[in-house]
Amino acid sequence: MQTSQHHSRSSMPETLCYNSPVRKLEVYSLQPLNPQLLACNNITDENGYSINVSQHRYCTLESSSLSVDTSLSQQESQSQSPCTNHCSAVEDANVLKHKLKELETVMLGPDLDFGKTQDEVEIDSWRQIMDAIPRRDLKQVLIACCMAVSNNDLVMAQWLVSELRQLVSVFGDPLQRLGAYMLEGLVARLSASGSSIYKSLKFREPASSELLTCMHVVYEACPYFKFGHMAANGAIAEAMKVESRVHIIDFQIGQGSQWVPLIQAFAIRPGGPPRIRITGFDDFRSAYARGGGPNIVGHRLSKLAKKLKVPFEFHAAAKPGSEARVENLAIRPGEALAVNFAFFLHRIPENHQERMVRMVRSVNPKVVTLVEQESNTNTAELYPRFMETLDYYSAMFESIDVALPREDKERINVEQHCLARDVVNVIACEGSERVERHELLRKWSLQFEKAGFSRIPLNRLVNATIERLLKSHCGRYRVEERDGALYLGWLNRDLVVSCAWK
């Protein structure tokens, strides 16, 4: 999958072309940050402009109460009137036009036969920006703002942030909604508070019951998770079709939804079901949503297995999956082992990913399933990472827009609680604070092959079952098998990939 495959969605059917008015965020905004995180800081950019990062009500997301106000001189600052915001925007536009005029003088020199000079490229870039804003071309203004932030051009970034505030809305079309969260990430990064913003979003969760509802809504409305779980379950069932004792290690048990259909499938297996044991590792967010530890999941699955007369045992691991060691895997002799990495490895620092894969290889599993988002945001610099995030999440927001009504409170909550935090993290955070580090399958494949694994072809019956699943969703989803892996996409964009290893 190449990031350059962006163009098909630009010619979306009319059902996805919206011109709805921008509305202010009301009751569904993310929680405001601690005021201490919003203390003013003065920054000076490379051109000597004074940049005041101050507390200001963010027009779309209250959690980003950070804005960047630019003062071109002390004299201008002292002469500001009550219409400061409007006047500042006009002044900034005049400054930009003046700079554009200066840059255009470069073109008076002799033409070059071997292409444009750097100055000419910059002139073209400025022209595109000046053209995009009157057209209200949100995508181009977002890209321009990211370029300004990436280049530490704080004056340009401040002006574009003020323009973007008028274009984004969590009530708008898919790009307006995604743009609101991407703008939050840029503002947080510009104010050097990406870490604080993300931590605030992380620990200011909605009520646990509301978060659980959001997870359930997105699971049922969009096929991303069902697809991944179904493909992984098919690989496990195929590998274990003659085994009498099966041990499944799930490094992120979540709500345990993945294992319900697998237990049901084993219950009707010819020759009778195997004895199943699941070891489940937990994560903070899932535990918060369900209101307790993984034993809640174990109890639910045990009740189901008892009803279906499937011998079942659940073991709750004492550590998060990222901290697992061999002794935490509860390996028993005589059991056929399956390991499940579903939407898990991308949250582990790269230096620990290799250790995790090698540890799993050392216990000789019969099958290992990998399910991940097909996106490349791990090692890229800000600008290509921003472009990849814009392309990937545009497809996700478009698919959600088809599944859930635009004014539906559940849709707003799903996007804020299940997607917005990830978008902000990818854009605003660096180092250990950036936990969303997606890779393309080719990168995961190199890690698995290096550890001594080989790819297992997926069962074609599973593919047919998944295709039937997609028929109950929008026809713009597609499923495709390539090189032994199964991809779920929205139009031309791959979203999720699933594969199996031994």
N, C-alpha and C positions, 0 to 999 in steps of 0.2 A: 504494500500500500504506500503510495507516495503522497506527501503533503500537497503536492502541486495539483492534485485532482480536485479542484475546488469548484469548477465552473458549472456543473450540471444543476446545482441547486439555485444558481442565480436565475435560472429560467423555470422556476417552480410554477406549478399550476396556480390559477388565480386564487384558489382557496388559501394559499399561503402568502399572498401579496396583500399586505395590510396598509392602510393609511389612517389608522385610528388616532385620535388626538392624544397627546401626552397628558397624563394625569399625575398629580402629586401622590406620593406614597402616604397612605393614611394609617390604618390600624395594623397593617400586615408587615411593618418594617422590622428589620432585625433589631435586636436589643441595643440600646446606646452603650457606648463604651464608658468605662470609668473616667470621670473628668480628668483625673491625674494623667491619663494617657494622652490627653489632648492639650497639654501645656504648650504655650507658644515657643517657637524656636526661630532664630534668625539665621538664614543661610545666605551666602553670597555666591552667585554663580561665576563662571569663568569670565564673563563680560563686566563684572563689577556691579550687577544689579542686586539690590537687596530683596531677598525673598523671605516673606514672613509666613511661616506655617502656623496657622492659627485655628482656633476652634470656630467652626461655622457649620450651621445646619446643612447637612448633605441632602440634596433634593430628592434622592431616591432611597438611600439606605441610611438610617440613623446611626448604624454602627460605624459608618465612615463620616464622622462629624468633622473631618479634616479637609480643609481647602488650602489653596496656596494663593496668597494675595501678593501681587508684585507692585512695588513702588519704584518708579524709574528715577526719582530724585527726591531728596528731602523737601525741596520746595514744593513739588507737586503733591507730596504726601500731606503737607500742612494746609494746602488749599482745597482739600477734598470737601465736597458738600454732601448733603443727604442723598444725592443721587450717585454716590461714589461708584457703585457697581456698574451702573449704566455708562457713566462717563469713562470709567476705567476700560470697559470693553471697547468704546469708541477710540480712546487713546491708543490702546494696544493695537487695534486694527490699523490706525494711522502709522504707528511705528512699523508694523509689518509691511504695509504698502511702501513706506520709505525705504525699508531694507530691500524689498523686491526691486525698487527702482534702481538702487545702487548696484544690485547684482546684475541687472540687465545691461549696465554699461560694459560689462565684460564682453558682451556679444559684439561690441564695436570693433574688436580686434580682428585679425585675419582668421579665416576659417581653417579648421584642421581637417586633414583628410582621413585621419584615423579615429574618428569618433568624437564624442562630446568631452569637453573638459570637466573637471570636478565642479567648477563654478556653474557651468551650464546645466549639469545634472541637478545641482542644488536649486537653480532657478526653476527647472521643471517641477521639482518637488514642491516648491513654494506655490507655483501656479496651481498645481493639483489641489493643494490645501485650500487656496483662496477660492477655487471653483467648487470644491466639495461642500463648503459650509453653506453658501446660499441655496444649494440644491438639497440641503439637509441629508446629505449622503453619510449616514451614520457609520457605516463600515469604514469608509475612507478616513473620516475624522478620528475614529478610534485608532486606526493604524498610524495616522500622523501623530497622534498624542503619544502612542507607544514609542515611536521613533524619537520624539522629543525627550521623553523620559530616559530612554536608552542612551541618548547622546548628552544627557545632562543639560539640555537646553531648557532651563527652568522658566524663562519668560514665555517661550512658545508653549511649553507644557501648561502653564497657568492659563493662558488664553484659550487653549483648546479644551481644557477641563471645564472652563466656564461655558463654552459652546456646547460641550457634550451634555452638560446638566439639562439643557433645553431639549435634548433629543432622546434621552433614555427614559424608560418608565417600566416598573415592574408590572404594570397593567397593560402594556402595549403588545406589539407583535413579537415574535420570537427574538429577533435581533435587538429590539429595544429592551427586552427583559434581560437578555444575556449582556447587552451593553451596560446595563446598570451595574451588574456585578463585576464586569471587567473594569469599568471606570473606578469602582471602589478599590480594586486591586492596584490600579495605577496610582490613585491618590495616596493609598497607604504606602506604596513603595516610594513615591516622591517625598513623602514626609518622614521616610525612614522608620515607619511604625508598622511595617508589614507583620512583624512578629507579634506585636501587641494586638493588632486587629485580629489576626488569626486566633490567638489565644482567647480573646474575648468571645469570638464566635464559637470557639470550641467549648468553652465552659459556661456560656449563657444559652444552654439548650432550652428548647420548649419543654413543657411538662412531658414526662416520660410517656404517658399515654398518647399524647399528640405526636411525638416523634415516632412511636410505634405505628400509629395510624398512617403517617406519611410514608414510612417504609413499606407498609402493606399496599398503599395506593399505588406507588410507583412500581411495585412488584407485579400487581395485577394489570395496571393500565398499559405498561410498556414491557416488551418481551426480553429486555436485556438480561435480567437475572435468570428468568425462566429458561431462556435459551442456553446460557452458560451451564446452569445446573443440569438441564436435561442432557446436554452433550456429555458432560462429565459422568452423569449417572449411567448413560448408555455404555461408555467405555468400561466403567467398573462392573456393570452387570455382565458384559461380554467376557471380561477377564475372569470373573468369579462363577461362571455358569456351571462348573462341575465341583466347586469347592463346598465343603461341609462346614467350615469354620472361617468366618470372614471378619477381619479387623480393619476398620476404616479410621484413619487419622485425619481430622479436619482442623486445619490450622486457624480457621476463623469460622466458628460454628454459627455465629449470627443468631437468627431465630430458629435455626434447624429446619427451615422450609425445604431445603434441598433433599433431605433424606426421607420425607414423607412418601413421595412417589417411588423411591427406590425400595423402601420396605414393602410397599404395596406390590411392586413387581416381583420381589423375592417371594412374597406370600403365595403367588400362583405359579412359581417355577415348577416345571415338570420334575417329578421326583422329590418334591418337598423343599421348603425353604432352608437355607443354611442357618447356623447360629451366628448372629450378628453382634459385634461389639464395636461401639463408636467411642473414640477418644476425642473430646472436643476442647479446643483452646478458645478462650474468650477474648473480647476486646472491650475497651471502656464504653464505647458508644452503644454497642449492642446490649451490654449489661444494664446501662442506664435506661434504654428504651423498654426493656422487658421488666425492669424493676427488680433485678436480682441476678445471681450468678447463673452459670450454664446448667446447673442442676434443674432449673426450671424447664429448659429445653429437654433435658434427659427424661424428666417426668412425663412430659407431653409425648415424646417419642415412645416411651415405654408403654403408655396407655394404648397407643395405636398398635404397637407390635403385639401386645397381649390380646387385643380385639381380633387381630388377624392371625393369631396363633403362630407368631414368629418368635423363636427364642431370641431374646435381646438383652443387652447389657450396655449401660452408658457409663463412661468414665470421664469426669470433669477434671481437666488438667489444671494444675495449680498456678501456672504461669501464662502470660500472654504468648501467643504463638511466636512472636519475634524473639523471645528470650528462651525458646525451647532448646533443650539438650536431649541427647539420646535417652537418658534415664527418665525423662518426662514423657516418653512416648508409650510407656506401658506395653512393651513388646512381649508377647508370649509365644513359646514354641508351638508349632502345629497349626498356627493361624496363617491364612493367606492375607497378605497385607496390601491395602490400598491407601494411598496418600492423596489428599485433595488440597490443591492450591487454587482456591476460587477467589478472585479479586483480593489477593493477599500480598503477593510478593512485591508489588509496586510500592507498598508502604514501608518496606524495609530498606535501610541504607544499603547502597550498592556493595559495600565491603562485607555486609552480613548476608546478602543474598547468596553469594557463592558458598559461604559456610553452611547456610540452610540447605541448599541443594545437595551439597556433598554429604551432609549429615543424613539426609533422607536416602541417598544412594547407599550409604554404609549399612542400612538395615534391610537391604535387598527386597524392596517392595515388588509385588507382582505387577502393579500398575500405579502410575502417578498421573493425576489429571491437573491440567493448567488452564485456568480461565482468567483472561485479563482484558482490559480495555486496550484497543489497538490504537495507541497514540504515542507520540514521541515527545515527551516533555522532561526527560530526566536530565541530560547533560547539556541541552541547548542553552545558548545565551537568551537574554530576555526577548529580543525581537522575534527570532524564529519560534521561540516557545509561545509567545503571545499569538502569533499567526496560527500555529497548530491548535492552540486552545480555542481560538475564534472559530476555526473550521470545524473542529470536533464537536464543540458544544453547540454550535449553530444547528448541526444535525440533530442533536439530542433535544434541544428546545423546540425545533420544528416538529419532531415526533411527539413530544408531550403536548404541543398545541393542538395536534389532531386528536389526541386521546382525551384531553380534559378541557372543559369550557374555559375560555379566557378569563372570565370574571369569577371563576370558581375559587373560593377561598382555599380549598384543598390543593388546587393547582399552584397557587401562590406559595402555600406552605411547603409543598413538595420541592419546588425549585429552591426556596430559601434554605430549607433544612437538609436537603439531600444533594444539592448541586452547588449552591452559591459558595459555600465554605471551601469546596475543592477548587473552584475557579480562583477565588481570592488567594488561596495558598500558592497555586502554581505561579501567579503573576507577582505577588507581593513579597514572597519569602525566598530566602536563600539559605544555603548551608543546612544545618540540622533542623531548622525551622520548617523547611519545605519537605513535607511528607508525601505529597502527591508526585511521584516520579514514575510516570508511565513509560513503557518501552514498547517498541514494535516486536512482533513475534520473532523476527529474525535474531534480535538481540537475546531474547529468552532462550531461543534454540541453541545459540552458541554456549550459553551457560550450562544447559542440560547436557549437551554433547560433550563439553569439556569435563563434566562430572562422570561421564561414562554411560549416559542414557541414550536410547535410540527411540525414534518416533514409532508409535503404534497407529496403523490406519483405523479410522473411526468406522463403526458399524453403519452400513448403508440404511438399515432399518431405522436407526436413530435419526439419520438425515431426513427420512420420509416423515417420521413423527414430528420433527421440528417444523418441516414445511407445512404440515397440517396445523400446527400451533399458530403459525404466522397468518394463516387464512382467517383467523378470528381477529386479526389486527389490520392496520392500514396496509393497503397494497403497495406502499412505497418501501416497505421493508423487503430485504432480500437475504437469502442464505446461499452461501457458495462454499464449495469444498476446493481447497487449493493445497497441494503438497501435503496431504494427510491431515490438514487442519480445517476446521469449520469456522466460517466467518459470518457474523450477522452484521448487515449494513443497512443504512438509510439512504436510498438512492445510490449515489456513487461513493459514499463514504463508509468505510469499514468502522464499526463501533466496538464490537466484542469478538474475540477469537477464543476458540476452545480446541485443545489437543490433548493427546495422551502419550505417555512415555513408559518404557520399561527398562 
